[in-house]
């Protein structure tokens, strides 16, 4: 019995979950798990990660697409592209939003739905594809 408790304690302390994306210098350096639950708590953290990977821009929370059950932020890339970042309650909700936006114009990353609302803008399409490649 003591051995089982000891093994459990060792596993719990040795398997401690570390904050995702934090490097030695405190900067965001590695992405959280793709597809599944992410370690980004909000669009601001996701935006900081994208900036650290070379997709420079600013996150602007809220706006006309913001809802209590699905906060929306915009990622305004320095290159001119604009991506909407929705934080959905569930991955299923994010899938539904991506499905209604079209797979070429959106993708899911955990509970985030990243959407190019302006599909005709080449700069927005380019930024969305750069983000997609980084978060793969």
DSSP file (Angstrom, degrees, kcal/mol; ACC not computed):
  #  RESIDUE AA STRUCTURE BP1 BP2  ACC     N-H-->O    O-->H-N    N-H-->O    O-->H-N    TCO  KAPPA ALPHA  PHI   PSI    X-CA   Y-CA   Z-CA
    1    1 A X     >        0   0    0      0, 0.0     4,-2.1     0, 0.0     5,-0.2   0.000 360.0 360.0 360.0 -44.7    0.0    0.0    0.0
    2    2 A X  H  >  +     0   0    0      1,-0.2     4,-2.6     2,-0.2     5,-0.2   0.883 360.0  54.3 -62.1 -37.2    2.8    2.4    0.9
    3    3 A X  H  > S+     0   0    0      1,-0.2     4,-2.6     2,-0.2    -1,-0.2   0.903 107.2  50.1 -63.7 -40.5    4.5    1.6   -2.4
    4    4 A X  H  > S+     0   0    0      2,-0.2     4,-2.2     1,-0.2    -1,-0.2   0.907 111.9  47.5 -64.7 -41.8    1.4    2.5   -4.3
    5    5 A X  H  X S+     0   0    0     -4,-2.1     4,-2.5     2,-0.2    -2,-0.2   0.908 112.2  50.2 -65.1 -41.9    1.0    5.8   -2.5
    6    6 A X  H  X S+     0   0    0     -4,-2.6     4,-2.6     2,-0.2    -2,-0.2   0.914 110.8  48.6 -62.8 -44.4    4.7    6.6   -3.1
    7    7 A X  H  X S+     0   0    0     -4,-2.6     4,-2.5     1,-0.2    -1,-0.2   0.911 111.8  50.1 -61.9 -42.6    4.4    5.8   -6.9
    8    8 A X  H  X S+     0   0    0     -4,-2.2     4,-2.6     2,-0.2    -2,-0.2   0.918 111.6  47.7 -62.9 -44.0    1.3    8.0   -7.1
    9    9 A X  H  X S+     0   0    0     -4,-2.5     4,-2.3     2,-0.2     5,-0.3   0.906 112.2  49.4 -63.6 -42.3    3.1   10.9   -5.3
   10   10 A X  H  X S+     0   0    0     -4,-2.6     4,-2.7     1,-0.2     5,-0.2   0.920 112.9  47.4 -63.0 -43.8    6.2   10.6   -7.6
   11   11 A X  H  X S+     0   0    0     -4,-2.5     4,-2.2     2,-0.2    -2,-0.2   0.920 111.7  50.1 -64.4 -43.8    4.0   10.5  -10.7
   12   12 A X  H  < S+     0   0    0     -4,-2.6    -1,-0.2     1,-0.2    -2,-0.2   0.893 117.6  38.7 -64.5 -39.8    1.9   13.5   -9.5
   13   13 A X  H >< S+     0   0    0     -4,-2.3     3,-0.7    -5,-0.2    -1,-0.2   0.859 120.6  45.1 -79.4 -34.2    5.0   15.6   -8.8
   14   14 A X  H 3< S+     0   0    0     -4,-2.7    -2,-0.2    -5,-0.3    -3,-0.2   0.724 112.9  50.6 -79.6 -21.9    7.0   14.4  -11.8
   15   15 A X  T 3< S+     0   0    0     -4,-2.2    -1,-0.2    -5,-0.2    -2,-0.1   0.074  77.2 149.3-104.0  22.6    4.1   14.7  -14.2
   16   16 A X    <   -     0   0    0     -3,-0.7     2,-0.4     1,-0.1    -3,-0.1  -0.313  51.8-116.5 -59.0 135.0    3.3   18.3  -13.3
   17   17 A X        -     0   0    0      1,-0.0     2,-0.2     3,-0.0    -1,-0.1  -0.622  28.7-148.5 -78.4 126.4    1.9   20.2  -16.2
   18   18 A X        -     0   0    0     -2,-0.4     2,-0.2     1,-0.1     3,-0.1  -0.629  30.9 -90.6 -91.5 151.2    4.1   23.1  -17.1
   19   19 A X    >   -     0   0    0     -2,-0.2     3,-1.0     1,-0.1    -1,-0.1  -0.441  51.4-119.5 -60.7 128.4    2.7   26.4  -18.6
   20   20 A X  T 3  S+     0   0    0      1,-0.2    12,-0.1    -2,-0.2     3,-0.1  -0.366  87.0  18.1 -71.8 147.3    2.7   25.9  -22.3
   21   21 A X  T 3  S+     0   0    0      1,-0.2     8,-1.2    10,-0.2     2,-0.6   0.489  86.1 129.4  79.2   2.9    4.6   28.2  -24.5
   22   22 A X  B <   -A   28   0A   0     -3,-1.0     6,-0.2     6,-0.2    -1,-0.2  -0.825  36.9-167.9 -97.9 122.5    7.0   29.5  -21.9
   23   23 A X    >   -     0   0    0      4,-3.0     3,-1.7    -2,-0.6     5,-0.0  -0.270  43.4 -84.6 -93.3-175.6   10.6   29.4  -22.7
   24   24 A X  T 3  S+     0   0    0      1,-0.3    -1,-0.0     2,-0.1    -2,-0.0   0.848 130.3  49.4 -60.6 -35.1   13.6   30.0  -20.4
   25   25 A X  T 3  S-     0   0    0      2,-0.1    -1,-0.3     1,-0.0     3,-0.1   0.371 120.8-106.5 -87.5   6.0   13.4   33.7  -20.9
   26   26 A X  S <  S+     0   0    0     -3,-1.7     2,-0.1     1,-0.3    -2,-0.1   0.397  81.5 125.1  86.3  -4.3    9.7   33.8  -20.2
   27   27 A X  S    S-     0   0    0     -5,-0.1    -4,-3.0     1,-0.1     2,-0.5  -0.440  73.0 -96.8 -85.6 163.1    8.8   34.3  -23.8
   28   28 A X  B     +A   22   0A   0     -6,-0.2    -6,-0.2     1,-0.2     3,-0.1  -0.684  56.1 152.1 -79.9 122.9    6.4   32.2  -25.8
   29   29 A X        +     0   0    0     -8,-1.2     2,-0.4    -2,-0.5    -1,-0.2   0.659  53.1  40.7-126.9 -26.9    8.5   29.7  -27.8
   30   30 A X  S    S-     0   0    0     -7,-0.0    -1,-0.3     0, 0.0     2,-0.1  -0.971  75.9-119.1-130.0 143.4    6.5   26.5  -28.4
   31   31 A X        -     0   0    0     -2,-0.4   -10,-0.2   103,-0.1     3,-0.1  -0.444  28.6-116.8 -76.9 151.6    2.9   26.0  -29.4
   32   32 A X        -     0   0    0      1,-0.2     6,-0.1   -12,-0.1    -1,-0.1  -0.151  60.9 -53.2 -68.6 179.1    0.5   24.0  -27.2
   33   33 A X        -     0   0    0      4,-0.3    -1,-0.2     1,-0.1     2,-0.2  -0.322  61.5-128.8 -59.3 131.5   -1.0   20.8  -28.5
   34   34 A X  S    S+     0   0    0      1,-0.2     2,-2.2    -3,-0.1     3,-0.1  -0.512  81.7   6.9 -79.4 150.8   -2.6   21.4  -31.9
   35   35 A X  S    S+     0   0    0     -2,-0.2    75,-0.2     1,-0.2    -1,-0.2  -0.275 118.7  68.2  79.1 -54.5   -6.2   20.2  -32.4
   36   36 A X  S    S-     0   0    0     -2,-2.2     2,-0.2     1,-0.2    -1,-0.2   0.216 109.6 -37.2 -80.1-155.2   -6.9   19.2  -28.8
   37   37 A X        -     0   0    0     73,-0.2    -4,-0.3    -3,-0.1    -1,-0.2  -0.485  66.8-144.7 -70.6 137.6   -7.2   21.5  -25.9
   38   38 A X        -     0   0    0     -2,-0.2    -4,-0.1     2,-0.2    -1,-0.1  -0.536  15.8-133.1 -99.2 166.4   -4.8   24.4  -26.1
   39   39 A X  S    S+     0   0    0     -2,-0.2     2,-0.4    -6,-0.1   -19,-0.1   0.513  75.6 106.7 -94.8  -8.0   -2.9   26.1  -23.4
   40   40 A X        -     0   0    0      1,-0.2    -2,-0.2     5,-0.0     3,-0.1  -0.599  52.6-165.9 -71.9 127.4   -3.8   29.6  -24.7
   41   41 A X        -     0   0    0     -2,-0.4     2,-0.3     1,-0.1    -1,-0.2   0.723  66.5  -4.3 -86.1 -22.6   -6.3   31.0  -22.4
   42   42 A X  S  > S-     0   0    0      1,-0.0     4,-1.8    70,-0.0     3,-0.2  -0.941  79.8 -88.4-159.2 176.3   -7.4   33.8  -24.7
   43   43 A X  H  > S+     0   0    0     -2,-0.3     4,-3.0     1,-0.2     5,-0.2   0.795 118.5  63.2 -67.4 -28.1   -6.7   35.5  -28.0
   44   44 A X  H  > S+     0   0    0      2,-0.2     4,-2.1     1,-0.2    -1,-0.2   0.925 105.3  45.1 -63.1 -43.7   -4.1   37.8  -26.4
   45   45 A X  H  > S+     0   0    0     -3,-0.2     4,-2.0     2,-0.2    -2,-0.2   0.906 113.7  50.0 -65.1 -41.4   -1.9   34.9  -25.5
   46   46 A X  H  X S+     0   0    0     -4,-1.8     4,-2.4     1,-0.2    -2,-0.2   0.919 110.5  50.3 -62.4 -43.4   -2.4   33.4  -29.0
   47   47 A X  H  X S+     0   0    0     -4,-3.0     4,-2.4     1,-0.2    -2,-0.2   0.882 108.2  52.4 -62.4 -39.3   -1.5   36.8  -30.5
   48   48 A X  H  X S+     0   0    0     -4,-2.1     4,-2.0     2,-0.2    -1,-0.2   0.898 109.9  49.7 -63.1 -40.0    1.7   37.0  -28.4
   49   49 A X  H  X S+     0   0    0     -4,-2.0     4,-1.1     2,-0.2    -2,-0.2   0.931 109.8  50.0 -64.2 -45.4    2.7   33.5  -29.6
   50   50 A X  H ><>S+     0   0    0     -4,-2.4     5,-2.3     1,-0.2     3,-0.5   0.906 109.8  51.5 -60.5 -41.8    2.1   34.5  -33.3
   51   51 A X  H ><5S+     0   0    0     -4,-2.4     3,-1.5     1,-0.2    -1,-0.2   0.896 106.6  53.9 -60.5 -40.4    4.2   37.6  -32.8
   52   52 A X  H 3<5S+     0   0    0     -4,-2.0    -1,-0.2     1,-0.3    -2,-0.2   0.736 107.7  51.9 -67.3 -21.0    7.0   35.5  -31.3
   53   53 A X  T <<5S-     0   0    0     -4,-1.1    -1,-0.3    -3,-0.5    -2,-0.2   0.313 127.8 -94.7 -98.4   6.7    6.9   33.3  -34.4
   54   54 A X  T < 5S+     0   0    0     -3,-1.5     2,-1.3     1,-0.2    -3,-0.2   0.369  91.0 117.9 101.8  -6.3    7.2   36.2  -36.9
   55   55 A X      < -     0   0    0     -5,-2.3     2,-0.2    -6,-0.2    -1,-0.2  -0.766  55.1-159.9 -93.1  92.8    3.5   37.0  -37.7
   56   56 A X        +     0   0    0     -2,-1.3    22,-2.9    -5,-0.1    23,-0.5  -0.517  32.3 106.7 -81.6 136.8    3.6   40.5  -36.3
   57   57 A X  E     -B   77   0B   0     20,-0.3     2,-0.4    -2,-0.2    20,-0.3  -0.981  56.6 -92.7 178.0-176.5    0.3   42.2  -35.4
   58   58 A X  E     -B   76   0B   0     18,-1.9    18,-2.9    -2,-0.3     2,-0.5  -0.919  23.5-133.8-123.0 148.6   -2.0   43.4  -32.7
   59   59 A X  E     -B   75   0B   0     -2,-0.4     2,-0.5    16,-0.2    16,-0.2  -0.866  16.6-170.0 -99.7 130.4   -4.9   41.8  -31.0
   60   60 A X  E     -B   74   0B   0     14,-2.6    14,-2.2    -2,-0.5     2,-0.0  -0.928  14.5-148.3-120.8 105.2   -8.0   43.9  -30.5
   61   61 A X  E     +B   73   0B   0     -2,-0.5    12,-0.2    12,-0.2     5,-0.0  -0.332  56.8  10.2 -71.3 153.1  -10.6   42.2  -28.2
   62   62 A X        +     0   0    0     10,-1.6     2,-0.2     1,-0.1     3,-0.2  -0.222  61.5 141.3  81.2-168.3  -14.3   42.7  -28.7
   63   63 A X  S >  S-     0   0    0      1,-0.1     3,-1.3     3,-0.1     9,-0.1  -0.729  70.6 -43.0 120.9-171.5  -16.1   44.3  -31.5
   64   64 A X  T 3  S+     0   0    0      1,-0.3    -1,-0.1    -2,-0.2    -2,-0.0   0.722 133.1  51.3 -69.6 -20.8  -19.4   43.7  -33.4
   65   65 A X  T 3  S+     0   0    0     -3,-0.2    -1,-0.3     7,-0.1     2,-0.2   0.481  84.0 114.5 -93.1  -2.2  -18.8   40.0  -33.6
   66   66 A X    <   +     0   0    0     -3,-1.3     2,-0.3     6,-0.1     5,-0.2  -0.479  40.1 175.9 -72.6 134.3  -18.2   39.5  -29.9
   67   67 A X  B >   -F   70   0C   0      3,-1.1     3,-1.0    -2,-0.2    -5,-0.1  -0.964  40.9-117.2-134.6 152.8  -20.7   37.5  -27.9
   68   68 A X  T 3  S+     0   0    0     -2,-0.3     3,-0.3     1,-0.3    -1,-0.1   0.880 117.9  43.1 -57.8 -37.8  -20.8   36.5  -24.3
   69   69 A X  T 3  S+     0   0    0      1,-0.3    20,-0.5    -3,-0.0    -1,-0.3   0.568 128.4  28.7 -84.7  -7.6  -20.7   32.8  -25.2
   70   70 A X  B <  S-F   67   0C   0     -3,-1.0    -3,-1.1    18,-0.1    -1,-0.3  -0.559  78.1-155.3-154.3  80.0  -18.1   33.3  -27.9
   71   71 A X  E     - C   0  87B   0     16,-0.6    16,-2.4    -3,-0.3     2,-0.4  -0.263  13.3-155.3 -59.0 144.3  -15.6   36.2  -27.5
   72   72 A X  E     + C   0  86B   0     14,-0.2   -10,-1.6    -9,-0.1     2,-0.3  -0.978  15.3 176.1-125.8 135.9  -14.2   37.5  -30.7
   73   73 A X  E     -BC  61  85B   0     12,-2.4    12,-3.5    -2,-0.4     2,-0.4  -0.920  23.0-130.6-128.7 158.3  -10.9   39.4  -31.2
   74   74 A X  E     -BC  60  84B   0    -14,-2.2   -14,-2.6    -2,-0.3     2,-0.7  -0.913   6.0-149.7-110.1 141.4   -9.2   40.6  -34.3
   75   75 A X  E     -BC  59  83B   0      8,-3.4     8,-2.0    -2,-0.4     2,-0.9  -0.933  13.9-163.3-105.9 108.4   -5.6   40.0  -35.2
   76   76 A X  E     -BC  58  82B   0    -18,-2.9   -18,-1.9    -2,-0.7     6,-0.2  -0.812  12.1-149.2 -96.3 102.0   -4.5   42.9  -37.3
   77   77 A X  E >   -B   57   0B   0      4,-2.5     3,-2.0    -2,-0.9   -20,-0.3  -0.410  17.9-127.5 -72.4 145.1   -1.3   41.8  -39.0
   78   78 A X  T 3  S+     0   0    0    -22,-2.9   -21,-0.1     1,-0.3    -1,-0.1   0.783 110.1  64.8 -60.0 -26.5    1.3   44.5  -39.8
   79   79 A X  T 3  S-     0   0    0    -23,-0.5    -1,-0.3    44,-0.1   -22,-0.1   0.554 125.2-100.9 -74.8  -7.0    1.3   43.2  -43.3
   80   80 A X  S <  S+     0   0    0     -3,-2.0    44,-0.2     1,-0.4    -2,-0.1   0.243  79.4 132.0 108.2 -13.1   -2.3   44.3  -43.6
   81   81 A X        -     0   0    0     42,-0.3    -4,-2.5    43,-0.1     2,-0.4  -0.375  41.2-152.5 -74.1 153.1   -4.2   41.0  -43.1
   82   82 A X  E     -C   76   0B   0     -6,-0.2     2,-0.4    36,-0.1    36,-0.4  -0.992  12.9-179.1-130.2 125.8   -7.1   40.7  -40.7
   83   83 A X  E     -C   75   0B   0     -8,-2.0    -8,-3.4    -2,-0.4     2,-0.4  -0.987  19.8-140.5-126.0 133.8   -8.0   37.5  -38.9
   84   84 A X  E     -CD  74 115B   0     31,-3.2    31,-3.0    -2,-0.4     2,-0.6  -0.790  14.8-159.4 -91.5 133.8  -11.0   37.1  -36.6
   85   85 A X  E     -CD  73 114B   0    -12,-3.5   -12,-2.4    -2,-0.4     2,-0.5  -0.952   7.0-170.4-118.5 113.2  -10.2   34.8  -33.6
   86   86 A X  E     -CD  72 113B   0     27,-2.7    27,-2.4    -2,-0.6     2,-0.8  -0.874  13.6-151.8-103.4 132.2  -13.2   33.4  -31.8
   87   87 A X  E     -CD  71 112B   0    -16,-2.4   -16,-0.6    -2,-0.5    25,-0.2  -0.881  24.1-163.8-102.6 102.2  -12.8   31.6  -28.5
   88   88 A X        -     0   0    0     23,-2.7   -18,-0.1    -2,-0.8     3,-0.0  -0.418  28.4-120.4 -86.3 160.0  -15.7   29.1  -28.4
   89   89 A X  S    S+     0   0    0    -20,-0.5     2,-0.3    -2,-0.1    -1,-0.1   0.858  95.3  14.6 -66.4 -35.6  -17.0   27.2  -25.4
   90   90 A X  S  > S-     0   0    0     21,-0.1     4,-1.8     1,-0.1     5,-0.1  -0.914  74.9-115.5-136.8 162.4  -16.2   23.8  -27.0
   91   91 A X  H  > S+     0   0    0     -2,-0.3     4,-2.6     1,-0.2     5,-0.2   0.841 117.8  58.3 -64.0 -33.1  -14.2   22.4  -29.8
   92   92 A X  H  > S+     0   0    0      2,-0.2     4,-2.2     1,-0.2    -1,-0.2   0.901 104.5  49.6 -63.7 -41.2  -17.4   21.3  -31.4
   93   93 A X  H  > S+     0   0    0      2,-0.2     4,-2.1     1,-0.2    -1,-0.2   0.901 110.8  50.4 -63.1 -40.0  -18.7   24.9  -31.4
   94   94 A X  H  X S+     0   0    0     -4,-1.8     4,-2.5     2,-0.2    -2,-0.2   0.908 108.9  51.8 -64.4 -41.5  -15.4   26.0  -33.0
   95   95 A X  H  X S+     0   0    0     -4,-2.6     4,-2.7     1,-0.2    -2,-0.2   0.905 108.8  51.3 -59.2 -42.0  -15.9   23.2  -35.7
   96   96 A X  H  X S+     0   0    0     -4,-2.2     4,-2.0     2,-0.2    -1,-0.2   0.914 110.4  47.8 -63.4 -43.2  -19.4   24.5  -36.4
   97   97 A X  H  X S+     0   0    0     -4,-2.1     4,-1.0     2,-0.2    -1,-0.2   0.909 112.8  48.5 -64.5 -42.2  -18.2   28.1  -36.8
   98   98 A X  H >X S+     0   0    0     -4,-2.5     4,-1.6     1,-0.2     3,-0.6   0.916 109.8  53.3 -63.2 -42.8  -15.3   26.9  -39.1
   99   99 A X  H 3< S+     0   0    0     -4,-2.7    -1,-0.2     1,-0.2    -2,-0.2   0.875 108.9  48.2 -60.6 -38.3  -17.8   24.8  -41.1
  100  100 A X  H 3< S+     0   0    0     -4,-2.0    -1,-0.2     1,-0.2    -2,-0.2   0.698 113.9  47.9 -76.5 -17.3  -20.1   27.8  -41.7
  101  101 A X  H << S-     0   0    0     -4,-1.0    -2,-0.2    -3,-0.6    -1,-0.2   0.670 117.1-108.1 -93.7 -20.0  -17.1   29.9  -42.8
  102  102 A X    >X  -     0   0    0     -4,-1.6     3,-1.3    -5,-0.1     4,-0.7   0.297  19.2-102.5  96.1 134.5  -15.6   27.4  -45.2
  103  103 A X  T 34 S+     0   0    0      1,-0.3     3,-0.3     2,-0.2    -1,-0.1   0.761 120.5  55.2 -63.2 -26.5  -12.5   25.4  -44.8
  104  104 A X  T 34 S+     0   0    0      1,-0.2    -1,-0.3    -3,-0.1    -2,-0.1   0.731 115.1  39.8 -75.9 -20.6  -10.5   27.7  -47.1
  105  105 A X  T <4 S+     0   0    0     -3,-1.3    11,-3.5    -7,-0.2     2,-0.3   0.395 122.9  22.5-108.3   1.0  -11.4   30.7  -45.0
  106  106 A X  E  <  -E  115   0B   0     -4,-0.7     2,-0.3    -3,-0.3     9,-0.2  -0.994  52.3-173.0-161.2 158.3  -11.2   29.3  -41.5
  107  107 A X  E     -E  114   0B   0      7,-1.9     7,-2.8    -2,-0.3     2,-0.4  -0.981  24.3-118.3-153.1 161.5   -9.6   26.6  -39.3
  108  108 A X  E     -E  113   0B   0     -2,-0.3     2,-0.4     5,-0.2     5,-0.2  -0.809  19.3-178.4-103.2 141.2  -10.0   25.3  -35.7
  109  109 A X  E >   -E  112   0B   0      3,-2.8     3,-2.3    -2,-0.4     2,-0.3  -0.866  69.1 -57.2-135.1 100.4   -7.2   25.3  -33.2
  110  110 A X  T 3  S-     0   0    0     -2,-0.4   -73,-0.2     1,-0.3   -16,-0.1  -0.498 121.8 -18.5  61.7-126.8   -8.5   23.8  -29.9
  111  111 A X  T 3  S+     0   0    0     -2,-0.3   -23,-2.7    -3,-0.1     2,-0.4   0.416 119.9 100.8 -89.1   0.9  -11.5   25.9  -28.9
  112  112 A X  E <   -DE  87 109B   0     -3,-2.3    -3,-2.8   -25,-0.2     2,-0.5  -0.698  55.5-161.3 -88.5 136.9  -10.3   28.7  -31.2
  113  113 A X  E     -DE  86 108B   0    -27,-2.4   -27,-2.7    -2,-0.4     2,-0.6  -0.982   8.4-160.4-112.6 118.9  -11.9   29.3  -34.6
  114  114 A X  E     -DE  85 107B   0     -7,-2.8    -7,-1.9    -2,-0.5     2,-0.4  -0.896  17.0-175.8-103.2 121.4   -9.6   31.5  -36.7
  115  115 A X  E     -DE  84 106B   0    -31,-3.0   -31,-3.2    -2,-0.6     2,-1.0  -0.948  31.4-147.0-129.5 134.8  -11.6   33.0  -39.6
  116  116 A X        -     0   0    0    -11,-3.5     3,-0.3    -2,-0.4   -33,-0.1  -0.849  20.1-177.5 -93.3  97.3  -10.8   35.2  -42.6
  117  117 A X  S    S+     0   0    0     -2,-1.0     2,-0.7     1,-0.2    -1,-0.2   0.724  76.7  56.5 -70.2 -20.2  -14.0   37.2  -42.7
  118  118 A X    >   +     0   0    0    -36,-0.4     3,-2.2     1,-0.2    -1,-0.2  -0.642  65.2 171.0-114.2  73.1  -12.8   39.0  -45.9
  119  119 A X  T 3  S+     0   0    0     -2,-0.7    -1,-0.2    -3,-0.3     6,-0.1   0.704  73.1  61.1 -59.5 -22.7  -12.1   36.1  -48.2
  120  120 A X  T 3  S+     0   0    0     -3,-0.1     2,-0.7     4,-0.0    -1,-0.3   0.642  82.3  93.7 -81.9 -12.4  -11.5   38.4  -51.1
  121  121 A X    <>  -     0   0    0     -3,-2.2     4,-2.1     1,-0.2     5,-0.2  -0.717  61.6-158.9 -85.4 117.1   -8.5   40.1  -49.5
  122  122 A X  H  > S+     0   0    0     -2,-0.7     4,-2.3     1,-0.2    -1,-0.2   0.868  91.7  55.5 -61.6 -38.1   -5.3   38.5  -50.6
  123  123 A X  H  > S+     0   0    0      1,-0.2     4,-2.1     2,-0.2   -42,-0.3   0.887 108.6  47.4 -65.7 -37.2   -3.4   39.9  -47.5
  124  124 A X  H  > S+     0   0    0     -6,-0.2     4,-2.4     2,-0.2    -1,-0.2   0.894 111.4  50.6 -69.5 -39.5   -6.0   38.3  -45.1
  125  125 A X  H  X S+     0   0    0     -4,-2.1     4,-2.1    -7,-0.2    -2,-0.2   0.910 110.8  50.1 -62.2 -41.3   -5.8   35.0  -46.9
  126  126 A X  H  X S+     0   0    0     -4,-2.3     4,-2.2     2,-0.2    -2,-0.2   0.919 110.9  47.7 -64.3 -45.0   -2.0   35.1  -46.7
  127  127 A X  H  X S+     0   0    0     -4,-2.1     4,-2.6     2,-0.2     5,-0.2   0.922 110.4  52.0 -63.8 -44.0   -2.0   35.9  -42.9
  128  128 A X  H  X S+     0   0    0     -4,-2.4     4,-2.5     1,-0.2    -1,-0.2   0.908 110.5  48.7 -59.4 -41.2   -4.5   33.1  -42.2
  129  129 A X  H  X S+     0   0    0     -4,-2.1     4,-2.2     2,-0.2    -1,-0.2   0.885 109.7  51.7 -67.5 -38.0   -2.4   30.6  -44.0
  130  130 A X  H  X S+     0   0    0     -4,-2.2     4,-1.9     2,-0.2    -2,-0.2   0.922 111.8  47.1 -62.2 -43.7    0.8   31.8  -42.2
  131  131 A X  H  X S+     0   0    0     -4,-2.6     4,-2.3     1,-0.2    -2,-0.2   0.920 110.0  53.3 -63.1 -43.8   -1.1   31.3  -38.8
  132  132 A X  H  X S+     0   0    0     -4,-2.5     4,-0.7     1,-0.2    -1,-0.2   0.907 109.0  49.3 -58.4 -43.5   -2.3   27.9  -39.9
  133  133 A X  H >< S+     0   0    0     -4,-2.2     3,-0.5     1,-0.2    -1,-0.2   0.890 111.4  49.2 -65.1 -39.4    1.2   26.8  -40.7
  134  134 A X  H 3< S+     0   0    0     -4,-1.9    -1,-0.2     1,-0.2    -2,-0.2   0.893 113.1  45.9 -66.7 -40.1    2.5   27.9  -37.4
  135  135 A X  H 3<        0   0    0     -4,-2.3    -1,-0.2     1,-0.2    -2,-0.2   0.473 360.0 360.0 -87.2  -1.1   -0.2   26.2  -35.4
  136  136 A X    <<        0   0    0     -4,-0.7    -1,-0.2    -3,-0.5    -2,-0.1   0.516 360.0 360.0 -59.9 360.0    0.0   22.9  -37.2
